[in-house]
Amino acid sequence: MLTSQKWGGAQENVNKFLLEISNIFIESLILASADALQLWRTGRISSFASVVDFQPLPVM
């Protein structure tokens, strides 16, 4: 019983860690999108394609 409680606590910690990482990632995406939108609105970039260089993967 004690062993399963230890593993359960570890799993809970892992879940909290993954949730925190997910939140940070989502927040970063939102902030990057807001920055790109602001640049586009102010005319500093002509399109969203200029923010990220879209290159297709090479065909093997």
C-alpha positions as YAML, in Angstrom:
chain: A
units: angstrom
residues:
- id: 1
  name: MET
  ca: [0.00, 0.00, 0.00]
- id: 2
  name: LEU
  ca: [2.81, 2.38, 0.89]
- id: 3
  name: THR
  ca: [4.54, 1.80, -2.47]
- id: 4
  name: SER
  ca: [1.42, 2.63, -4.47]
- id: 5
  name: GLN
  ca: [0.99, 5.83, -2.44]
- id: 6
  name: LYS
  ca: [4.58, 6.85, -3.27]
- id: 7
  name: TRP
  ca: [4.05, 6.23, -6.99]
- id: 8
  name: GLY
  ca: [0.71, 8.01, -6.89]
- id: 9
  name: GLY
  ca: [2.40, 11.07, -5.42]
- id: 10
  name: ALA
  ca: [5.12, 10.94, -8.06]
- id: 11
  name: GLN
  ca: [2.51, 10.68, -10.81]
- id: 12
  name: GLU
  ca: [0.69, 13.68, -9.38]
- id: 13
  name: ASN
  ca: [3.94, 15.67, -9.41]
- id: 14
  name: VAL
  ca: [4.59, 14.68, -13.03]
- id: 15
  name: ASN
  ca: [1.05, 15.70, -13.99]
- id: 16
  name: LYS
  ca: [1.48, 19.09, -12.28]
- id: 17
  name: PHE
  ca: [4.82, 19.59, -14.04]
- id: 18
  name: LEU
  ca: [3.37, 18.73, -17.45]
- id: 19
  name: LEU
  ca: [0.40, 21.02, -16.86]
- id: 20
  name: GLU
  ca: [2.74, 23.88, -15.93]
- id: 21
  name: ILE
  ca: [4.89, 23.31, -19.03]
- id: 22
  name: SER
  ca: [1.74, 23.23, -21.19]
- id: 23
  name: ASN
  ca: [0.53, 26.50, -19.66]
- id: 24
  name: ILE
  ca: [3.89, 28.17, -20.33]
- id: 25
  name: PHE
  ca: [3.88, 26.92, -23.93]
- id: 26
  name: ILE
  ca: [0.32, 28.12, -24.56]
- id: 27
  name: GLU
  ca: [1.08, 31.49, -22.96]
- id: 28
  name: SER
  ca: [4.15, 31.85, -25.18]
- id: 29
  name: LEU
  ca: [2.09, 31.10, -28.29]
- id: 30
  name: ILE
  ca: [-0.53, 33.67, -27.30]
- id: 31
  name: LEU
  ca: [2.10, 36.35, -26.66]
- id: 32
  name: ALA
  ca: [3.91, 35.59, -29.94]
- id: 33
  name: SER
  ca: [0.61, 35.76, -31.83]
- id: 34
  name: ALA
  ca: [-0.25, 39.08, -30.20]
- id: 35
  name: ASP
  ca: [3.19, 40.48, -31.09]
- id: 36
  name: ALA
  ca: [2.87, 39.33, -34.70]
- id: 37
  name: LEU
  ca: [-0.62, 40.82, -34.96]
- id: 38
  name: GLN
  ca: [0.62, 44.13, -33.56]
- id: 39
  name: LEU
  ca: [3.49, 44.22, -36.08]
- id: 40
  name: TRP
  ca: [1.08, 43.43, -38.90]
- id: 41
  name: ARG
  ca: [-1.40, 46.12, -37.81]
- id: 42
  name: THR
  ca: [1.31, 48.77, -37.59]
- id: 43
  name: GLY
  ca: [2.60, 47.86, -41.05]
- id: 44
  name: ARG
  ca: [6.00, 46.67, -39.88]
- id: 45
  name: ILE
  ca: [5.45, 43.33, -41.58]
- id: 46
  name: SER
  ca: [3.45, 42.78, -44.75]
- id: 47
  name: SER
  ca: [2.19, 39.29, -43.98]
- id: 48
  name: PHE
  ca: [2.33, 36.62, -41.34]
- id: 49
  name: ALA
  ca: [4.38, 34.51, -43.76]
- id: 50
  name: SER
  ca: [7.27, 36.92, -43.23]
- id: 51
  name: VAL
  ca: [7.25, 36.20, -39.49]
- id: 52
  name: VAL
  ca: [8.02, 32.53, -39.98]
- id: 53
  name: ASP
  ca: [10.03, 31.25, -42.90]
- id: 54
  name: PHE
  ca: [7.85, 28.45, -44.25]
- id: 55
  name: GLN
  ca: [10.02, 25.88, -45.98]
- id: 56
  name: PRO
  ca: [8.74, 22.48, -47.05]
- id: 57
  name: LEU
  ca: [10.58, 19.45, -45.79]
- id: 58
  name: PRO
  ca: [12.91, 17.91, -48.36]
- id: 59
  name: VAL
  ca: [11.56, 14.82, -50.09]
- id: 60
  name: MET
  ca: [13.70, 11.80, -49.33]
...
